[in-house]
Each structure stands twice: as C-alpha cells, then as structure tokens.
C-alpha cells in the first residue's frame, strides 16, 4: 500500500472504508494508520509535506510537528 495515496484520499474527505476499498486493503489497516496520525496530532496537510523517508520512519521522527500541536 502506498501511504501517500492514503493521505491524499483522507485529505479529500473519504471515509476509512472508502479509502480501504480504493487501495485494496482492509479497513482495519486504514483505521490503524488514521489512529496513529491522530495520536501523534498530525493532520493530513502536514503529512502530505513529509518526504518518503519521513513517512517510512516512526512518528516521533518528526518532532517539529509534535511541537506545533
């Protein structure tokens, strides 16, 4: 699954179920990512700005976003 596609679809306002269907993954997979984003207080616009390496790393890899929240 391409994480950047998940972020783009969520930015468009799609439900987790619709995102899962579009990406061909389970709804629980999408739920897990969305929950992790919310837990670390990332919004989808901030996530869209991250590099591929930053997206692949652990959420605390981007401390500057955590400090803004």
Predicted model as a PDB file, atoms N, CA, C, CB and O in Angstrom, pLDDT in the B-factor column:
MODEL        1                                                                  
ATOM      1  N   UNK A   1       0.849  -1.182   0.000  1.00 60.00           N  
ATOM      2  CA  UNK A   1       0.000   0.000   0.000  1.00 60.00           C  
ATOM      3  C   UNK A   1       0.885   1.234   0.000  1.00 60.00           C  
ATOM      4  CB  UNK A   1      -0.961   0.005   1.220  1.00 60.00           C  
ATOM      5  O   UNK A   1       1.917   1.275   0.671  1.00 60.00           O  
ATOM      6  N   UNK A   2       0.480   2.211  -0.741  1.00 85.00           N  
ATOM      7  CA  UNK A   2       1.183   3.481  -0.813  1.00 85.00           C  
ATOM      8  C   UNK A   2       0.588   4.424   0.229  1.00 85.00           C  
ATOM      9  CB  UNK A   2       1.093   4.094  -2.245  1.00 85.00           C  
ATOM     10  O   UNK A   2      -0.562   4.849   0.116  1.00 85.00           O  
ATOM     11  N   UNK A   3       1.378   4.740   1.232  1.00 90.00           N  
ATOM     12  CA  UNK A   3       0.901   5.580   2.330  1.00 90.00           C  
ATOM     13  C   UNK A   3       0.518   6.970   1.845  1.00 90.00           C  
ATOM     14  CB  UNK A   3       1.965   5.686   3.415  1.00 90.00           C  
ATOM     15  O   UNK A   3      -0.434   7.564   2.351  1.00 90.00           O  
ATOM     16  N   UNK A   4       1.249   7.488   0.872  1.00 91.00           N  
ATOM     17  CA  UNK A   4       0.934   8.818   0.357  1.00 91.00           C  
ATOM     18  C   UNK A   4      -0.462   8.835  -0.278  1.00 91.00           C  
ATOM     19  CB  UNK A   4       1.997   9.261  -0.671  1.00 91.00           C  
ATOM     20  O   UNK A   4      -1.171   9.837  -0.181  1.00 91.00           O  
ATOM     21  N   UNK A   5      -0.857   7.745  -0.921  1.00 94.00           N  
ATOM     22  CA  UNK A   5      -2.203   7.670  -1.504  1.00 94.00           C  
ATOM     23  C   UNK A   5      -3.260   7.698  -0.403  1.00 94.00           C  
ATOM     24  CB  UNK A   5      -2.358   6.390  -2.361  1.00 94.00           C  
ATOM     25  O   UNK A   5      -4.292   8.353  -0.550  1.00 94.00           O  
ATOM     26  N   UNK A   6      -3.010   6.998   0.687  1.00 94.00           N  
ATOM     27  CA  UNK A   6      -3.941   7.005   1.822  1.00 94.00           C  
ATOM     28  C   UNK A   6      -4.131   8.441   2.315  1.00 94.00           C  
ATOM     29  CB  UNK A   6      -3.419   6.091   2.977  1.00 94.00           C  
ATOM     30  O   UNK A   6      -5.258   8.880   2.546  1.00 94.00           O  
ATOM     31  N   UNK A   7      -3.038   9.157   2.471  1.00 94.00           N  
ATOM     32  CA  UNK A   7      -3.096  10.540   2.950  1.00 94.00           C  
ATOM     33  C   UNK A   7      -3.882  11.417   1.976  1.00 94.00           C  
ATOM     34  CB  UNK A   7      -1.675  11.103   3.144  1.00 94.00           C  
ATOM     35  O   UNK A   7      -4.710  12.224   2.398  1.00 94.00           O  
ATOM     36  N   UNK A   8      -3.627  11.262   0.687  1.00 94.00           N  
ATOM     37  CA  UNK A   8      -4.335  12.063  -0.312  1.00 94.00           C  
ATOM     38  C   UNK A   8      -5.835  11.801  -0.282  1.00 94.00           C  
ATOM     39  CB  UNK A   8      -3.787  11.775  -1.705  1.00 94.00           C  
ATOM     40  O   UNK A   8      -6.635  12.732  -0.374  1.00 94.00           O  
ATOM     41  N   UNK A   9      -6.211  10.539  -0.154  1.00 96.00           N  
ATOM     42  CA  UNK A   9      -7.629  10.207  -0.111  1.00 96.00           C  
ATOM     43  C   UNK A   9      -8.294  10.741   1.150  1.00 96.00           C  
ATOM     44  CB  UNK A   9      -7.818   8.704  -0.199  1.00 96.00           C  
ATOM     45  O   UNK A   9      -9.430  11.213   1.100  1.00 96.00           O  
ATOM     46  N   UNK A  10      -7.599  10.671   2.275  1.00 95.00           N  
ATOM     47  CA  UNK A  10      -8.156  11.215   3.516  1.00 95.00           C  
ATOM     48  C   UNK A  10      -8.271  12.737   3.429  1.00 95.00           C  
ATOM     49  CB  UNK A  10      -7.283  10.813   4.726  1.00 95.00           C  
ATOM     50  O   UNK A  10      -9.225  13.309   3.956  1.00 95.00           O  
ATOM     51  N   UNK A  11      -7.326  13.396   2.779  1.00 94.00           N  
ATOM     52  CA  UNK A  11      -7.403  14.855   2.597  1.00 94.00           C  
ATOM     53  C   UNK A  11      -8.629  15.232   1.776  1.00 94.00           C  
ATOM     54  CB  UNK A  11      -6.126  15.387   1.911  1.00 94.00           C  
ATOM     55  O   UNK A  11      -9.195  16.310   1.957  1.00 94.00           O  
ATOM     56  N   UNK A  12      -9.038  14.351   0.878  1.00 95.00           N  
ATOM     57  CA  UNK A  12     -10.229  14.597   0.053  1.00 95.00           C  
ATOM     58  C   UNK A  12     -11.517  14.345   0.821  1.00 95.00           C  
ATOM     59  CB  UNK A  12     -10.199  13.721  -1.190  1.00 95.00           C  
ATOM     60  O   UNK A  12     -12.608  14.617   0.319  1.00 95.00           O  
ATOM     61  N   UNK A  13     -11.390  13.820   2.053  1.00 95.00           N  
ATOM     62  CA  UNK A  13     -12.570  13.621   2.876  1.00 95.00           C  
ATOM     63  C   UNK A  13     -13.191  12.238   2.783  1.00 95.00           C  
ATOM     64  CB  UNK A  13     -13.579  14.618   2.516  1.00 95.00           C  
ATOM     65  O   UNK A  13     -14.298  12.029   3.280  1.00 95.00           O  
ATOM     66  N   UNK A  14     -12.507  11.293   2.159  1.00 97.00           N  
ATOM     67  CA  UNK A  14     -13.060   9.947   2.058  1.00 97.00           C  
ATOM     68  C   UNK A  14     -13.074   9.266   3.416  1.00 97.00           C  
ATOM     69  CB  UNK A  14     -12.260   9.113   1.058  1.00 97.00           C  
ATOM     70  O   UNK A  14     -12.215   9.512   4.262  1.00 97.00           O  
ATOM     71  N   UNK A  15     -14.052   8.417   3.606  1.00 97.00           N  
ATOM     72  CA  UNK A  15     -14.134   7.635   4.838  1.00 97.00           C  
ATOM     73  C   UNK A  15     -13.034   6.575   4.838  1.00 97.00           C  
ATOM     74  CB  UNK A  15     -15.536   6.975   4.987  1.00 97.00           C  
ATOM     75  O   UNK A  15     -12.459   6.259   3.796  1.00 97.00           O  
ATOM     76  N   UNK A  16     -12.753   6.035   6.015  1.00 97.00           N  
ATOM     77  CA  UNK A  16     -11.761   4.972   6.112  1.00 97.00           C  
ATOM     78  C   UNK A  16     -12.168   3.777   5.262  1.00 97.00           C  
ATOM     79  CB  UNK A  16     -11.571   4.546   7.569  1.00 97.00           C  
ATOM     80  O   UNK A  16     -11.322   3.139   4.636  1.00 97.00           O  
ATOM     81  N   UNK A  17     -13.443   3.479   5.239  1.00 97.00           N  
ATOM     82  CA  UNK A  17     -13.949   2.360   4.435  1.00 97.00           C  
ATOM     83  C   UNK A  17     -13.712   2.608   2.950  1.00 97.00           C  
ATOM     84  CB  UNK A  17     -15.449   2.138   4.701  1.00 97.00           C  
ATOM     85  O   UNK A  17     -13.275   1.709   2.232  1.00 97.00           O  
ATOM     86  N   UNK A  18     -13.999   3.824   2.486  1.00 98.00           N  
ATOM     87  CA  UNK A  18     -13.802   4.157   1.072  1.00 98.00           C  
ATOM     88  C   UNK A  18     -12.322   4.143   0.707  1.00 98.00           C  
ATOM     89  CB  UNK A  18     -14.407   5.531   0.756  1.00 98.00           C  
ATOM     90  O   UNK A  18     -11.959   3.703  -0.384  1.00 98.00           O  
ATOM     91  N   UNK A  19     -11.470   4.615   1.601  1.00 97.00           N  
ATOM     92  CA  UNK A  19     -10.023   4.595   1.365  1.00 97.00           C  
ATOM     93  C   UNK A  19      -9.543   3.154   1.258  1.00 97.00           C  
ATOM     94  CB  UNK A  19      -9.264   5.339   2.500  1.00 97.00           C  
ATOM     95  O   UNK A  19      -8.778   2.816   0.355  1.00 97.00           O  
ATOM     96  N   UNK A  20      -9.988   2.315   2.171  1.00 97.00           N  
ATOM     97  CA  UNK A  20      -9.584   0.910   2.159  1.00 97.00           C  
ATOM     98  C   UNK A  20      -9.993   0.251   0.843  1.00 97.00           C  
ATOM     99  CB  UNK A  20     -10.207   0.155   3.354  1.00 97.00           C  
ATOM    100  O   UNK A  20      -9.212  -0.485   0.240  1.00 97.00           O  
ATOM    101  N   UNK A  21     -11.198   0.515   0.413  1.00 97.00           N  
ATOM    102  CA  UNK A  21     -11.689  -0.075  -0.831  1.00 97.00           C  
ATOM    103  C   UNK A  21     -10.870   0.423  -2.027  1.00 97.00           C  
ATOM    104  CB  UNK A  21     -13.183   0.257  -1.029  1.00 97.00           C  
ATOM    105  O   UNK A  21     -10.516  -0.360  -2.908  1.00 97.00           O  
ATOM    106  N   UNK A  22     -10.574   1.714  -2.056  1.00 97.00           N  
ATOM    107  CA  UNK A  22      -9.809   2.293  -3.166  1.00 97.00           C  
ATOM    108  C   UNK A  22      -8.387   1.733  -3.227  1.00 97.00           C  
ATOM    109  CB  UNK A  22      -9.760   3.817  -3.034  1.00 97.00           C  
ATOM    110  O   UNK A  22      -7.829   1.566  -4.310  1.00 97.00           O  
ATOM    111  N   UNK A  23      -7.812   1.448  -2.072  1.00 96.00           N  
ATOM    112  CA  UNK A  23      -6.427   0.980  -2.020  1.00 96.00           C  
ATOM    113  C   UNK A  23      -6.309  -0.541  -2.007  1.00 96.00           C  
ATOM    114  CB  UNK A  23      -5.747   1.543  -0.804  1.00 96.00           C  
ATOM    115  O   UNK A  23      -5.213  -1.086  -2.139  1.00 96.00           O  
ATOM    116  N   UNK A  24      -7.432  -1.215  -1.849  1.00 96.00           N  
ATOM    117  CA  UNK A  24      -7.405  -2.671  -1.833  1.00 96.00           C  
ATOM    118  C   UNK A  24      -6.799  -3.246  -0.563  1.00 96.00           C  
ATOM    119  CB  UNK A  24      -6.645  -3.172  -3.015  1.00 96.00           C  
ATOM    120  O   UNK A  24      -6.144  -4.288  -0.589  1.00 96.00           O  
ATOM    121  N   UNK A  25      -7.028  -2.549   0.556  1.00 96.00           N  
ATOM    122  CA  UNK A  25      -6.548  -3.032   1.855  1.00 96.00           C  
ATOM    123  C   UNK A  25      -7.733  -3.115   2.804  1.00 96.00           C  
ATOM    124  CB  UNK A  25      -5.429  -2.099   2.436  1.00 96.00           C  
ATOM    125  O   UNK A  25      -8.827  -2.650   2.485  1.00 96.00           O  
ATOM    126  N   UNK A  26      -7.511  -3.707   3.968  1.00 96.00           N  
ATOM    127  CA  UNK A  26      -8.605  -3.819   4.929  1.00 96.00           C  
ATOM    128  C   UNK A  26      -8.883  -2.471   5.593  1.00 96.00           C  
ATOM    129  CB  UNK A  26      -8.278  -4.880   5.994  1.00 96.00           C  
ATOM    130  O   UNK A  26      -8.011  -1.608   5.695  1.00 96.00           O  
ATOM    131  N   UNK A  27     -10.108  -2.329   6.030  1.00 96.00           N  
ATOM    132  CA  UNK A  27     -10.494  -1.110   6.753  1.00 96.00           C  
ATOM    133  C   UNK A  27      -9.683  -0.983   8.030  1.00 96.00           C  
ATOM    134  CB  UNK A  27     -12.006  -1.115   7.076  1.00 96.00           C  
ATOM    135  O   UNK A  27      -9.353   0.129   8.442  1.00 96.00           O  
ATOM    136  N   UNK A  28      -9.357  -2.104   8.666  1.00 95.00           N  
ATOM    137  CA  UNK A  28      -8.562  -2.062   9.895  1.00 95.00           C  
ATOM    138  C   UNK A  28      -7.162  -1.505   9.648  1.00 95.00           C  
ATOM    139  CB  UNK A  28      -8.463  -3.458  10.504  1.00 95.00           C  
ATOM    140  O   UNK A  28      -6.593  -0.846  10.517  1.00 95.00           O  
ATOM    141  N   UNK A  29      -6.613  -1.766   8.478  1.00 94.00           N  
ATOM    142  CA  UNK A  29      -5.301  -1.207   8.131  1.00 94.00           C  
ATOM    143  C   UNK A  29      -5.391   0.306   8.064  1.00 94.00           C  
ATOM    144  CB  UNK A  29      -4.792  -1.777   6.783  1.00 94.00           C  
ATOM    145  O   UNK A  29      -4.558   1.012   8.631  1.00 94.00           O  
ATOM    146  N   UNK A  30      -6.399   0.798   7.374  1.00 95.00           N  
ATOM    147  CA  UNK A  30      -6.594   2.248   7.268  1.00 95.00           C  
ATOM    148  C   UNK A  30      -6.878   2.832   8.652  1.00 95.00           C  
ATOM    149  CB  UNK A  30      -7.757   2.582   6.286  1.00 95.00           C  
ATOM    150  O   UNK A  30      -6.323   3.869   9.016  1.00 95.00           O  
ATOM    151  N   UNK A  31      -7.734   2.173   9.417  1.00 95.00           N  
ATOM    152  CA  UNK A  31      -8.038   2.642  10.772  1.00 95.00           C  
ATOM    153  C   UNK A  31      -6.768   2.773  11.603  1.00 95.00           C  
ATOM    154  CB  UNK A  31      -9.020   1.688  11.462  1.00 95.00           C  
ATOM    155  O   UNK A  31      -6.609   3.736  12.353  1.00 95.00           O  
ATOM    156  N   UNK A  32      -5.867   1.807  11.472  1.00 93.00           N  
ATOM    157  CA  UNK A  32      -4.627   1.832  12.253  1.00 93.00           C  
ATOM    158  C   UNK A  32      -3.777   3.046  11.912  1.00 93.00           C  
ATOM    159  CB  UNK A  32      -3.824   0.556  12.015  1.00 93.00           C  
ATOM    160  O   UNK A  32      -3.259   3.718  12.804  1.00 93.00           O  
ATOM    161  N   UNK A  33      -3.634   3.326  10.625  1.00 91.00           N  
ATOM    162  CA  UNK A  33      -2.851   4.497  10.219  1.00 91.00           C  
ATOM    163  C   UNK A  33      -3.510   5.787  10.671  1.00 91.00           C  
ATOM    164  CB  UNK A  33      -2.663   4.515   8.707  1.00 91.00           C  
ATOM    165  O   UNK A  33      -2.840   6.674  11.199  1.00 91.00           O  
ATOM    166  N   UNK A  34      -4.802   5.898  10.471  1.00 93.00           N  
ATOM    167  CA  UNK A  34      -5.527   7.111  10.863  1.00 93.00           C  
ATOM    168  C   UNK A  34      -5.412   7.329  12.372  1.00 93.00           C  
ATOM    169  CB  UNK A  34      -7.017   7.018  10.444  1.00 93.00           C  
ATOM    170  O   UNK A  34      -5.204   8.454  12.828  1.00 93.00           O  
ATOM    171  N   UNK A  35      -5.546   6.263  13.130  1.00 92.00           N  
ATOM    172  CA  UNK A  35      -5.414   6.362  14.587  1.00 92.00           C  
ATOM    173  C   UNK A  35      -4.006   6.839  14.965  1.00 92.00           C  
ATOM    174  CB  UNK A  35      -5.719   4.994  15.255  1.00 92.00           C  
ATOM    175  O   UNK A  35      -3.858   7.694  15.838  1.00 92.00           O  
ATOM    176  N   UNK A  36      -2.988   6.301  14.326  1.00 88.00           N  
ATOM    177  CA  UNK A  36      -1.607   6.708  14.615  1.00 88.00           C  
ATOM    178  C   UNK A  36      -1.395   8.179  14.278  1.00 88.00           C  
ATOM    179  CB  UNK A  36      -0.610   5.837  13.829  1.00 88.00           C  
ATOM    180  O   UNK A  36      -0.727   8.893  15.026  1.00 88.00           O  
ATOM    181  N   UNK A  37      -1.957   8.641  13.157  1.00 88.00           N  
ATOM    182  CA  UNK A  37      -1.834  10.060  12.794  1.00 88.00           C  
ATOM    183  C   UNK A  37      -2.487  10.935  13.856  1.00 88.00           C  
ATOM    184  CB  UNK A  37      -2.474  10.330  11.412  1.00 88.00           C  
ATOM    185  O   UNK A  37      -1.914  11.942  14.271  1.00 88.00           O  
ATOM    186  N   UNK A  38      -3.672  10.560  14.291  1.00 89.00           N  
ATOM    187  CA  UNK A  38      -4.400  11.337  15.287  1.00 89.00           C  
ATOM    188  C   UNK A  38      -3.677  11.314  16.627  1.00 89.00           C  
ATOM    189  CB  UNK A  38      -5.825  10.803  15.446  1.00 89.00           C  
ATOM    190  O   UNK A  38      -3.595  12.337  17.308  1.00 89.00           O  
ATOM    191  N   UNK A  39      -3.157  10.165  17.003  1.00 89.00           N  
ATOM    192  CA  UNK A  39      -2.458  10.023  18.282  1.00 89.00           C  
ATOM    193  C   UNK A  39      -1.247  10.942  18.360  1.00 89.00           C  
ATOM    194  CB  UNK A  39      -2.024   8.574  18.491  1.00 89.00           C  
ATOM    195  O   UNK A  39      -0.924  11.466  19.427  1.00 89.00           O  
ATOM    196  N   UNK A  40      -0.580  11.135  17.231  1.00 83.00           N  
ATOM    197  CA  UNK A  40       0.604  11.988  17.198  1.00 83.00           C  
ATOM    198  C   UNK A  40       0.282  13.402  16.733  1.00 83.00           C  
ATOM    199  CB  UNK A  40       1.655  11.380  16.295  1.00 83.00           C  
ATOM    200  O   UNK A  40       1.182  14.202  16.474  1.00 83.00           O  
ATOM    201  N   UNK A  41      -1.015  13.702  16.631  1.00 87.00           N  
ATOM    202  CA  UNK A  41      -1.509  15.041  16.296  1.00 87.00           C  
ATOM    203  C   UNK A  41      -0.994  15.564  14.950  1.00 87.00           C  
ATOM    204  CB  UNK A  41      -1.119  16.007  17.386  1.00 87.00           C  
ATOM    205  O   UNK A  41      -0.701  16.749  14.795  1.00 87.00           O  
ATOM    206  N   UNK A  42      -0.892  14.643  13.981  1.00 83.00           N  
ATOM    207  CA  UNK A  42      -0.558  15.030  12.614  1.00 83.00           C  
ATOM    208  C   UNK A  42      -1.846  15.289  11.858  1.00 83.00           C  
ATOM    209  CB  UNK A  42       0.293  13.937  11.905  1.00 83.00           C  
ATOM    210  O   UNK A  42      -2.810  14.536  11.994  1.00 83.00           O  
ATOM    211  N   UNK A  43      -1.871  16.349  11.060  1.00 85.00           N  
ATOM    212  CA  UNK A  43      -3.006  16.496  10.159  1.00 85.00           C  
ATOM    213  C   UNK A  43      -2.541  16.088   8.762  1.00 85.00           C  
ATOM    214  CB  UNK A  43      -3.569  17.968  10.172  1.00 85.00           C  
ATOM    215  O   UNK A  43      -1.341  15.979   8.510  1.00 85.00           O  
ATOM    216  N   UNK A  44      -3.475  15.868   7.874  1.00 88.00           N  
ATOM    217  CA  UNK A  44      -3.139  15.318   6.569  1.00 88.00           C  
ATOM    218  C   UNK A  44      -2.331  16.286   5.717  1.00 88.00           C  
ATOM    219  CB  UNK A  44      -4.396  14.930   5.839  1.00 88.00           C  
ATOM    220  O   UNK A  44      -1.540  15.850   4.880  1.00 88.00           O  
ATOM    221  N   UNK A  45      -2.508  17.575   5.907  1.00 87.00           N  
ATOM    222  CA  UNK A  45      -1.708  18.552   5.169  1.00 87.00           C  
ATOM    223  C   UNK A  45      -0.241  18.454   5.587  1.00 87.00           C  
ATOM    224  CB  UNK A  45      -2.243  19.986   5.405  1.00 87.00           C  
ATOM    225  O   UNK A  45       0.647  18.483   4.735  1.00 87.00           O  
ATOM    226  N   UNK A  46       0.020  18.340   6.888  1.00 86.00           N  
ATOM    227  CA  UNK A  46       1.391  18.180   7.368  1.00 86.00           C  
ATOM    228  C   UNK A  46       2.000  16.890   6.836  1.00 86.00           C  
ATOM    229  CB  UNK A  46       1.429  18.192   8.904  1.00 86.00           C  
ATOM    230  O   UNK A  46       3.148  16.871   6.390  1.00 86.00           O  
ATOM    231  N   UNK A  47       1.228  15.818   6.886  1.00 87.00           N  
ATOM    232  CA  UNK A  47       1.726  14.527   6.417  1.00 87.00           C  
ATOM    233  C   UNK A  47       2.053  14.559   4.932  1.00 87.00           C  
ATOM    234  CB  UNK A  47       0.706  13.434   6.697  1.00 87.00           C  
ATOM    235  O   UNK A  47       3.020  13.933   4.497  1.00 87.00           O  
ATOM    236  N   UNK A  48       1.263  15.279   4.154  1.00 86.00           N  
ATOM    237  CA  UNK A  48       1.480  15.370   2.712  1.00 86.00           C  
ATOM    238  C   UNK A  48       2.825  16.027   2.416  1.00 86.00           C  
ATOM    239  CB  UNK A  48       0.340  16.159   2.041  1.00 86.00           C  
ATOM    240  O   UNK A  48       3.437  15.739   1.388  1.00 86.00           O  
ATOM    241  N   UNK A  49       3.288  16.898   3.295  1.00 86.00           N  
ATOM    242  CA  UNK A  49       4.546  17.619   3.083  1.00 86.00           C  
ATOM    243  C   UNK A  49       5.781  16.793   3.419  1.00 86.00           C  
ATOM    244  CB  UNK A  49       4.554  18.874   3.905  1.00 86.00           C  
ATOM    245  O   UNK A  49       6.892  17.181   3.058  1.00 86.00           O  
ATOM    246  N   UNK A  50       5.613  15.669   4.097  1.00 83.00           N  
ATOM    247  CA  UNK A  50       6.751  14.858   4.501  1.00 83.00           C  
ATOM    248  C   UNK A  50       7.368  14.118   3.313  1.00 83.00           C  
ATOM    249  CB  UNK A  50       6.329  13.864   5.573  1.00 83.00           C  
ATOM    250  O   UNK A  50       6.683  13.780   2.348  1.00 83.00           O  
ATOM    251  N   UNK A  51       8.665  13.878   3.408  1.00 83.00           N  
ATOM    252  CA  UNK A  51       9.350  13.091   2.382  1.00 83.00           C  
ATOM    253  C   UNK A  51       8.988  11.616   2.545  1.00 83.00           C  
ATOM    254  CB  UNK A  51      10.893  13.290   2.465  1.00 83.00           C  
ATOM    255  O   UNK A  51       8.391  11.221   3.546  1.00 83.00           O  
ATOM    256  N   UNK A  52       9.352  10.816   1.559  1.00 82.00           N  
ATOM    257  CA  UNK A  52       9.107   9.376   1.635  1.00 82.00           C  
ATOM    258  C   UNK A  52       9.839   8.775   2.836  1.00 82.00           C  
ATOM    259  CB  UNK A  52       9.553   8.678   0.329  1.00 82.00           C  
ATOM    260  O   UNK A  52       9.298   7.910   3.524  1.00 82.00           O  
ATOM    261  N   UNK A  53      11.055   9.227   3.084  1.00 82.00           N  
ATOM    262  CA  UNK A  53      11.836   8.709   4.215  1.00 82.00           C  
ATOM    263  C   UNK A  53      11.174   9.049   5.538  1.00 82.00           C  
ATOM    264  CB  UNK A  53      13.260   9.268   4.188  1.00 82.00           C  
ATOM    265  O   UNK A  53      11.144   8.221   6.449  1.00 82.00           O  
ATOM    266  N   UNK A  54      10.643  10.262   5.654  1.00 81.00           N  
ATOM    267  CA  UNK A  54       9.971  10.662   6.890  1.00 81.00           C  
ATOM    268  C   UNK A  54       8.687   9.863   7.097  1.00 81.00           C  
ATOM    269  CB  UNK A  54       9.659  12.166   6.868  1.00 81.00           C  
ATOM    270  O   UNK A  54       8.372   9.468   8.220  1.00 81.00           O  
ATOM    271  N   UNK A  55       7.946   9.625   6.015  1.00 78.00           N  
ATOM    272  CA  UNK A  55       6.719   8.834   6.128  1.00 78.00           C  
ATOM    273  C   UNK A  55       7.025   7.400   6.538  1.00 78.00           C  
ATOM    274  CB  UNK A  55       5.952   8.845   4.804  1.00 78.00           C  
ATOM    275  O   UNK A  55       6.239   6.779   7.254  1.00 78.00           O  
ATOM    276  N   UNK A  56       8.149   6.874   6.096  1.00 76.00           N  
ATOM    277  CA  UNK A  56       8.510   5.493   6.395  1.00 76.00           C  
ATOM    278  C   UNK A  56       9.033   5.328   7.815  1.00 76.00           C  
ATOM    279  CB  UNK A  56       9.546   5.005   5.410  1.00 76.00           C  
ATOM    280  O   UNK A  56       9.038   4.221   8.352  1.00 76.00           O  
ATOM    281  N   UNK A  57       9.474   6.431   8.427  1.00 70.00           N  
ATOM    282  CA  UNK A  57      10.046   6.353   9.762  1.00 70.00           C  
ATOM    283  C   UNK A  57       8.987   6.352  10.844  1.00 70.00           C  
ATOM    284  CB  UNK A  57      10.992   7.493   9.983  1.00 70.00           C  
ATOM    285  O   UNK A  57       7.799   6.516  10.568  1.00 70.00           O  
ATOM    286  N   UNK A  58       9.430   6.164  12.087  1.00 63.00           N  
ATOM    287  CA  UNK A  58       8.478   6.196  13.205  1.00 63.00           C  
ATOM    288  C   UNK A  58       7.881   7.589  13.371  1.00 63.00           C  
ATOM    289  CB  UNK A  58       9.165   5.757  14.511  1.00 63.00           C  
ATOM    290  O   UNK A  58       8.520   8.572  12.995  1.00 63.00           O  
ATOM    291  N   UNK A  59       6.667   7.704  13.927  1.00 55.00           N  
ATOM    292  CA  UNK A  59       6.010   9.007  14.058  1.00 55.00           C  
ATOM    293  C   UNK A  59       6.827  10.025  14.841  1.00 55.00           C  
ATOM    294  CB  UNK A  59       4.679   8.834  14.718  1.00 55.00           C  
ATOM    295  O   UNK A  59       6.743  11.217  14.548  1.00 55.00           O  
ATOM    296  N   UNK A  60       7.614   9.600  15.826  1.00 53.00           N  
ATOM    297  CA  UNK A  60       8.395  10.568  16.583  1.00 53.00           C  
ATOM    298  C   UNK A  60       9.596  11.071  15.796  1.00 53.00           C  
ATOM    299  CB  UNK A  60       8.856   9.958  17.887  1.00 53.00           C  
ATOM    300  O   UNK A  60      10.352  11.911  16.285  1.00 53.00           O  
ATOM    301  N   UNK A  61       9.777  10.567  14.584  1.00 47.00           N  
ATOM    302  CA  UNK A  61      10.838  11.003  13.697  1.00 47.00           C  
ATOM    303  C   UNK A  61      10.652  12.474  13.311  1.00 47.00           C  
ATOM    304  CB  UNK A  61      10.879  10.119  12.445  1.00 47.00           C  
ATOM    305  O   UNK A  61      11.608  13.137  12.910  1.00 47.00           O  
ATOM    306  N   UNK A  62       9.440  12.975  13.430  1.00 48.00           N  
ATOM    307  CA  UNK A  62       9.092  14.336  13.007  1.00 48.00           C  
ATOM    308  C   UNK A  62       8.683  15.164  14.209  1.00 48.00           C  
ATOM    309  CB  UNK A  62       7.958  14.318  11.961  1.00 48.00           C  
ATOM    310  O   UNK A  62       7.534  15.594  14.308  1.00 48.00           O  
ATOM    311  N   UNK A  63       9.590  15.384  15.101  1.00 45.00           N  
ATOM    312  CA  UNK A  63       9.300  16.092  16.335  1.00 45.00           C  
ATOM    313  C   UNK A  63       8.755  17.494  16.116  1.00 45.00           C  
ATOM    314  CB  UNK A  63      10.528  16.165  17.167  1.00 45.00           C  
ATOM    315  O   UNK A  63       7.955  17.971  16.921  1.00 45.00           O  
ATOM    316  N   UNK A  64       9.173  18.175  15.031  1.00 41.00           N  
ATOM    317  CA  UNK A  64       8.718  19.545  14.829  1.00 41.00           C  
ATOM    318  C   UNK A  64       7.202  19.622  14.659  1.00 41.00           C  
ATOM    319  CB  UNK A  64       9.405  20.147  13.617  1.00 41.00           C  
ATOM    320  O   UNK A  64       6.607  20.631  15.038  1.00 41.00           O  
ATOM    321  N   UNK A  65       6.561  18.602  14.106  1.00 43.00           N  
ATOM    322  CA  UNK A  65       5.109  18.626  14.012  1.00 43.00           C  
ATOM    323  C   UNK A  65       4.480  18.406  15.368  1.00 43.00           C  
ATOM    324  CB  UNK A  65       4.617  17.577  13.032  1.00 43.00           C  
ATOM    325  O   UNK A  65       3.485  19.051  15.696  1.00 43.00           O  
ATOM    326  N   UNK A  66       5.035  17.514  16.160  1.00 41.00           N  
ATOM    327  CA  UNK A  66       4.502  17.267  17.503  1.00 41.00           C  
ATOM    328  C   UNK A  66       4.567  18.524  18.351  1.00 41.00           C  
ATOM    329  CB  UNK A  66       5.269  16.132  18.189  1.00 41.00           C  
ATOM    330  O   UNK A  66       3.676  18.762  19.166  1.00 41.00           O  
ATOM    331  N   UNK A  67       5.603  19.333  18.176  1.00 40.00           N  
ATOM    332  CA  UNK A  67       5.757  20.532  18.983  1.00 40.00           C  
ATOM    333  C   UNK A  67       4.752  21.610  18.607  1.00 40.00           C  
ATOM    334  CB  UNK A  67       7.157  21.069  18.846  1.00 40.00           C  
ATOM    335  O   UNK A  67       4.399  22.450  19.434  1.00 40.00           O  
ATOM    336  N   UNK A  68       4.283  21.589  17.341  1.00 40.00           N  
ATOM    337  CA  UNK A  68       3.325  22.603  16.874  1.00 40.00           C  
ATOM    338  C   UNK A  68       1.942  22.359  17.437  1.00 40.00           C  
ATOM    339  CB  UNK A  68       3.263  22.620  15.352  1.00 40.00           C  
ATOM    340  O   UNK A  68       1.167  23.302  17.598  1.00 40.00           O  
ATOM    341  N   UNK A  69       1.623  21.140  17.732  1.00 37.00           N  
ATOM    342  CA  UNK A  69       0.254  20.787  18.150  1.00 37.00           C  
ATOM    343  C   UNK A  69      -0.045  21.240  19.560  1.00 37.00           C  
ATOM    344  CB  UNK A  69       0.037  19.289  18.049  1.00 37.00           C  
ATOM    345  O   UNK A  69      -1.148  21.021  20.059  1.00 37.00           O  
TER     346      UNK A  69                                                      
ENDMDL                                                                          
END                                                                             
